Amino acid sequence: MTRKITIVGGGASGWITAGYLARMMSADRPGGIDLTVIESPDIGTIGVGEGTFPSILKTLSRIGLDETLLFKEAGATFKQGIRFVDWARGNDTYYHLFHPAFMPEGLDLMPYWIMGELGQVPWSSVASVQSRVVDGMRGPKLARQGDYSGNLAYAYHFDAVAFAGVLARHVTGMGVKHLADKVTAVHLDESGAIDRLTTERHGDQRADLYIDCTGFRAQLIGEALRIPFVSRRKALFADRAVALQQPYENQDAPIPSCTIATAEKAGWIWDIGLRHRRGIGYVYSSDHCSDEAAVDTLKAHIGIAARNAEPRQLRFEAGCRRLQWYKNCVAIGLSAGFVEPLEATGIGYAESASVLLAAVFPWSGPLDGAARQFNEKMSRRFDNLIDFIKVHYCITHRRDSDFWIDNCRPETISDALRERLERWRYRMPDFVDIDYGNDTFIESNWRQVLYGMAFKTDLSARRGAYRHFDAARSACREVERQASRAAQLLPTHRDLVEAMCQRGMAPGLQTSVS
């Protein structure tokens, strides 16, 4: 018997979930799942999170979406990582980049860098050519290269509302039914599971499994099933944001190929360059900053161009549902949990949930076993994610405001993170520290943030065990050589974006951008 799945809510999370499940579970074939998305035309997408993580390439490739549509229809640009400004000491910059570290013949350059043998240069410039490429506002690939592949690892920035629309149009051609309707009631059966949904225009809808993608409202998992939200605000203080959309001064302006995250006294400001505009916002703690002061801080950061602008106010809280799969309901996206957008994990967390759901989905029999496995893995992934975001704050050397001081208080740091940090005072993060089945971020990610934040690891006791000093210095020179070449050969980010928009057009319609 065909299993029927109904997703309530669209947006990026809803349509990514629909697309992934449709592809991996054959919604377009007899014997595959029967998949419906119910999306209210009256409820808008929040659309704040405009950044993604490199996992998005694999997800969209599996869904079969033409990469150029992201640029033509969703204002997309390339994202090669994040530039953190003023986080460690208040007058500093470091990168968290996506491309893997350079390891000639398996040689790890990090211990030699820690011991000062590779010069007084940032780890990001030793590990990869990507920092030079990003500094030069270059793209990660050539326009002629195929979809979802390039010289360097990348993700995207895009207009989140437009992105959801692109996905919806594509996914509805994959055997997914789309009902533009509003769920007005959720009916439970005697066991406490969802029996049916009542919609405004299409009457009652029944399914074997319901997926809640209704955002912060959590209409199914929260309102109907009463699964409590567990706050993690004791670790991550930010609970507000003010955001603006800012046009470029001219449409030929260079576009950074990274997110810029600038630390402020009560939080941080994101600056994301899309094709035709910038998205800028201040994420802050209401315990450390008033809403009025936050608006002033954001406008001062932007300058005179924002003088008469009215920022959009947003409220949120770090945390997740105690159970993300309960009986016959799975929460994915904001209905499941939220972490501030510092590392653009919102869409990535929804991707992880979709992948896991497809893997454990019970085609027959009860749902209980799959639910237990899903909850265990997603809970561990969320805990690990909280720790990774927290490390950006808790090892700072800033002491210029209560926000930064409070972030370093031991009671705000989990036992697991404290243990990791103590371990890493005497050795570098390595593969043994990573839970690959439940970690979004691996050792290379931890290394970039830790040492970008001026964390100290003492390797003096084992210095004599290292023997490849000359090879490490030679490899470092090779990275520098390749970085110079990449900065020359790769197109400017603006030119690459324009070329992506023209890919597949008739020759007579193209401009001179190459």
PyMOL commands that set and color helices and strands:
alter all, ss='L'
color gray80, all
select helices_A, chain A and resi 11-24+55-63+67-73+104-106+110-114+123-127+130-135+160-171+215-217+219-224+291-302+304-306+333-335+341-343+346-360+368-394+402-407+410-412+415-423+431-433+443-452+460-465+469-489+493-502+507-509
alter helices_A, ss='H'
color red, helices_A
select strands_A, chain A and resi 4-8+34-39+77-79+81-85+93-97+155-157+177-180+183-188+194-199+203-205+209-212+229-231+240-247+259-264+267-273+277-284+312-315+319-321+325-326+329-331+337-338
alter strands_A, ss='S'
color yellow, strands_A
deselect
rebuild
show_as cartoon
